[in-house]
Amino acid sequence: MFRNVTAIHLHLAGVFQRKKAGTSLARCLHQTFAMAKRLPARRLDGIDHNPWVEFGKMASEYDVVNLGQGFPDFPPPDFAVQAFQNALSSDFMLNQYTKAFGYPPLTKILASFFGKLLEQEIDPLKNVLVTVGAYGALFTAFQALVDEGDEVIIIEPFFDCYEPMTLMAGGRPVFVTLKPSPTQDGELDSASNWQLDPTELASKFTSRTKALILNTPNNPVGKVFSKAELELVASLCQQHDVICISDEVYQWLVYDGHQHVSIASLPGMWERTVTIGSAGKSFSATGWKVGWALGPDSLMKHLRTVHQNTVYHCPTQGQAAVAQSFQHEQLHFGQPSSYFVQLPQAVWRYRDHMVRSLQSVGLRPVVPQGSYFLIADISDFKSKMPDLPGDVDEPYDRRFVKWMIRNKQATSEALRPLCPLLFCEVQDESTLQAMDEKLRKWKDELRP
């Protein structure tokens, strides 16, 4: 009921102090145990604070240009919107439950579409699970596959839910860091410069390692792992009999001629990989919250057990809309008319615009190879403005974001421990122009 021995001692000291003051011991103990029953579960220790929630709430109190939250401010493609409208109006039975593990037309098209990409025979009943967004797929995978005391290797910087999901499953996060190579003065940093050290990575595998979480394209750095890098990860997973949870929600958002490679397509990896995808990221419709997990039945049957005892069923209409959208993409795949071809071309222009704008005020962006995001180094500002207001014990990057919100009417997200800021680049022209105006004023204030 108590977090530790110290908490028990403090509580009992208070009990006996109140006893001396005339309150009955029985009443004091009753109050103590009643309060203990209202404590949260231990699996929530240390994960109750989320900077996304904190900064989002703070941004809502100011008239800000929100450059931190990870969703597009442009509409989904017309065919996807029409597919959702069709799902709302064409068949009244789409208002009812569908199959627990996925709307059959959706599981079938996912099996067909990704079966060709992965060069696997994918059974829509055994190898596909539809979830409430990719977030739901991640949670289901961690709960199904990570046990008390298992180690999970996490490549940092990482999407913020990986660590708490590991902890909630009883696992122990083990971190290995992408390290940037030095750049020449005036040279833009690129996500391609951020590399894993093969020796360090190999040292993280032990007899207790159960899983490795891979994210390519990576959020937040925007790195697209090369085939050679994935082969290194794959060889270590096979050598140590480790499961790979591969978060590939940004697989269509790859720029500058880089190619996304799914680790499940490499020899010997399908049978030990859970691949996670997102309709929200694929069709710029994050509010639909439709995701999926693909993998061998030996792993997926455990995910189905978690799913049927938690969510059980995902909204039918959204699944129907995603099924129609994938049917459209299957017909146009690889052609200029494919949305998966058009989307990165559009976001690539937004990315370059944001890079130039952030550079103009002295931020040092890392040019991403993929994903929704880019990061920018603020270490120069730390030397120029070391005494930002706020709690001195609070990390500088968080104080900087709060300062931006209050004084510059713009927001991003803070990323420890590397002291960069996180910006979402999937913004339309009006948002980018509003950002430019804020940054122009900022630049004028920085002039000596």
N, C-alpha and C positions, 0 to 999 in steps of 0.2 A: 504493500500500500504506500510505502515511502520510497523515495528515489535512492536514499543511501542512509548509512548509519548516522551521519551528522544530522540529517533531517529528523530522525527519530529522537536523538538526544535533545535537539532544540525544542521539539514538540513536547517531550516529557518534562523538560525544564519549565516550559510555560505552564504545563498542567499543574505541577507542584507549586509554582508561584501563585497560581490562581487558588489552589487549595488553601494556602496560607491566608489568602485574602478572604476566605470564607465560602468560596464556591465548593460544592461537594465534589469529591474525587470522581464519583460515578458519573456525574453530569459532565465534568471536564473530559473524561475518557470517551463518553458517548459523543460529544461534539467533535473530538479528535477523529474518531473512526468514521463518523458521518462525513466529515470533510474529505477524508482519505478516499472514500468511495467515489468522490466526484473528480478525482485526479484522472488525467488522460492515461491511456495505455502507454506502457514503456516504449513501445515501438515508435511513438511519436516524439521521443526525446530528441531535442536538438534540430528538429526539422520543421518546427512550427512557424519560423520566420521566413518569408519569401520576399526578396527585394522587388520582384515584378509586381506583387500586390501593393507593397509600400509605395513605390514610385508611381504606379497607376492611380492610386488614391490621391496622392499629392498632385499629380498632373491635372486631375479633374477639378482641383480647386483653383487652377490658374488657366488663363487663355493661352495654351501652349500648342506648338506644333509637335505632335507626338511622333518621334522618330525611333521609338524603342519597341513598340508592340509589333509582334510578328504576323501581320496579316496585310494583304493588299488593300489599297483604297481605290482600286479599280474593279469593275464588275467581272464576273466569270464570263466565259465565252457564251455567245447566244445559244449554241446548241445545248449547253449544259443547263442554262436557265429554262429553255423550252422543255428539256427532259424533266425538270422538277415540276414545271407547270403541268406536264402530261401526267406525272405521278399523282398530282393533287386532284386531277379532274377526270382521268380516263377510266379508272377502275375503282369502284367504291371498296373493294376488298383490300386495297392497299392501305386502308385505314385500320386494318386488323393486324394481328400478329402474323409473322411469317416463320420460317424455320429458325430455330434457336441459333444455329451456327452460321446463318446467312441466307438472305433471299436467293432462291435457286438461280434465277437469271444472272445475279451478280457473282455468285461463287463460280458459275460456269464460265463467264466471260473472263474473270480473273485467272482461272485455271488455264484457259486457252491463251490469253494474252501473255501472261508471265511464263507459261510453259514454253512458248517459243523463245522468249528472251533468255530463259535459264537453261534451255535445251533439256527439259525434264518433262516426263509424263506426270502431270499434276492432276490428282483426283479431286474434284470439287467438294466431295463429301469428307475426305480424309486429310487433305493437305491445305485446306483454306478455312480460315476463321474470320468472319466479319466482326468488327469491334466498334465501340464508340470512339472513333478517332484513333490515330496512331498511339495517342496517350493510353487509351484503353488496351491496345495491343501490348504496349510495353508493360503496363501494370500486370496484365494477365500472364505475360511471359515470366516476369520476375517471381510472381506468386507461385507459378506452376513449377519452376525449375530451380529456384534458389532456396536452399534450406539453411537452418540455423548453423552458423559457423562457416558456411561456404564463402570462399573469396571470389569476388567479381572484379576483374580488371577493367578500369575505366580510363579511357584516353582523355586527358585534359589539354585545353579547355573543353568543357562538355556541356551538353544540354542539361539544364538545372535539375531535372527530375531523376536522373540516373542514380545519383547518390542516395536521395531519400527513398527511392523505390527499393534499392538494395538493402538499406537499413530496415525498412518495414518488413521485408521478407526474412529478416534475421541474418542477412549476409554481412560480409565485411568488405567495404570498398578498398581496392588497391589501385593506386594511381600511377600512370605513366604519362609523361608530359611531351607534347609536341613542342619542339624547340626551334625558334626562328634562327636562320643563318644571318650573320651580319650583312648589312647593306652598305653600299658606298654613300658618302654624303650627297644628299639631294636625290638619291635613288628611292623610288617607291618600293615599299615592301610588298611582297606577294604571298598569298597563302601557299604557293608552291614551295616557298623557302622554309616552311614549317615542317620539320621532319621528326620521325621517331628514331631514337637511337636503338639499333637492333640488339645490342648487348643489354641495355637497360630493360627493353621490352622482355627479352628472354628471361631476365632475372626475376621478373614479377610472377612467373609461372611456378607454382609449387604443387605439392600433392593435395592441397586444399582448394586449388583453383577449380571452380565449377563452370564459370562463364566469363566471356569477354564481351563487352558491349562496344560495337563498332558503329560509327556514324559517318557515312560518306554519301554526299558532300557533308562536311562537318559543320555543325552549328556549335560555336559561333564563328570560327576562324574562316570558314568557307573553303577549306581544303578538300580537293577531290583526290582520294587515295589512288595512286597508280596501281596497275596490275602487279608490278613487282613488289610494291609495299603490301598489297593484299596477299600475295603468295607467301611473304614472310609471316604474316599473321596466321594464314591458313596452316602453314607447316608447323608452327608452334601449337596451334589448337589441336592438330592431329597428333603431334608428338606427345602431348600431355592429356589427350582425351578430354578436351574442353569444348563446351558448347559456345557457339557464337550467336549473339543476339544482334542482328544487323539492322540498324535504323536507317532506312533509305528513302525517307519521305521527300527529300529534295532531288531525287534522281533525275528529274526532267529539267532542273534548274542548274545547268552546267554551261560554262561560258568559254570563250576564247579557244574553241576547238578541242577542249578536254573531253574525255569520254568517261562516263560512269560505268564502272564494272561492279557487278554484284558478286560478293564473295561466295554466294551459294552456287555460282556457275563454275567455280574452280573445281578441279578434280578432288574428290573425297570430302567436299564441304557441304553438299546438299543434305547429307544425312545427319549433320551436326549443327545446322544453321536454322534459326527462325528469322525470316526476312519480313520487315515491317514496312508498310506503305500507308499513304494518306491520300484520300480523294480531295481533301481540302487544299493540300499543297499542289496536287496534280492539276486541279481545275480552278484554282484561285477562289475557292468557296469554303473557307475554313470553318464557317458556322454550320456547315452540314454535319460535321463530326462523324464522318464515316472513314474508318480505317480497316486494315486487315493484317493478318499474319499468315505467312506461307511457310511450310516446312514439312518434314517427314512425319508420317503418322506416329512414329515412336515418340516424338516430342509433342506433336499437335494434340494428341489425345489428352495430355495433361493440361494443356491450355484450355481445351474444351471443358474439362472438369471444373476449372476455376470459373470459366465464363458461365456455365450453366448454373453455378451456385452463387453468382454475384449479379451480373447484368442480365444474364439469360437470353435476352433478345434485344436487338437494336431496332430503331425506328424504320419501318418498312418503306415509307415514301422516299426517304433519302437514299436508301439502298437501290430502289428502283431507278432513281435519277442517275445515280452513279453507274448502274448497269448500262443504261442507254448511252451515257457519255462515253464509256469505254467501247461500246459497240461502234460509235462514231469514230473514235480514235483508231480502232482496229482497221477500219476501212481506209483511213488516211495516213496510217503510221509511216513515218519516214519521208513523207511528201511535204511540200511547202504549205499545204492546206492543213497539216496536222497541228493541233494546238501545242503539242509537246515540242514542236519545232518553233512555233511562233513565240511561245512564252519566254524562253531564254533570250531570244533576240530583243524582245521589248525590255526585259529586266536588265539586260546588259547595258542598254543606254541609260537607264535610271542609275545603275551602279556607277558608271563613269561620271555622271553628273554629280552624284553625291561625293565621290572621291575628290573631284575638283573643288567643290564647295567647302569640304572639311579642311582640305589643304590650305585654303585661303585664309583661315583663321589660326593656322599654326598647329592644327591636329595632324597626326601622322597616320593616315589610314593604311590598313593592310588590304590590298586588292584581292577580293575573293575569286576563287575559281568556280564557285557554285553556292547554292543556298539563297535564303532570303536576306542574309545579314552580312555586314562587314564590321570589323572592329577598328578602333582608332586609338593610338597611343597618346596619353595625356601627360607623359613624364615631363615634357617641356613646360607645361603649365604648372606642374608641381614645384618647379624651381622658381617660376615667376610669381606664383600666388600660393606660397606655402601655408598661409594662415587663413584658410577658408573658414567661415563661421560653422559652428556645429560642435558636436562632441569630439574632442581631440582623440579619443580612443576609437572613434569610428574610422574605418578605412577611408583614405583620401578619395578614392574613386566615387564612393557613395556620397561624400560631402560635395564633390564636384557636380554630380548629377543634381543634387538638391539645389545647389547654387545656380545651375543652369535653369532649372524650372522656375525658381523665384525671380532671377535677375535677367534671364535671356529668353524666357517664355518658349523654351524648347526642352525636350527630354529625350534621354536615351536610357540604356541600362548599364549598370556597373558590373564589372567582371573582375573579381579577385582571383589569384594574387598578382596577375600580370599588369595591373594598372591600365587596362584599356577600357574604352567605352564601346557599347554594342549599339549599332544603328541598323534599322530595318530599311533595306533599299527598294522594296517593292512599293514605291510611292508614285502616284501619278504626277503629271506636270504641275497641277495647281499646288499640291503639297510641296513639291520641290521648289517652286517659286516662293512660297511662303517661307520655306527654310532659308532660301537665298537672302530674302529680305532681313530675316533675323540675323543671319551671319554677316551681312554687309554692315549692319549697325554695330555688331560685335567687333568687326575688323576695324571700323573707324575709331572705336574706343581704345583699341590696342595700339594705335599709332602714337609714337612719342610726341 
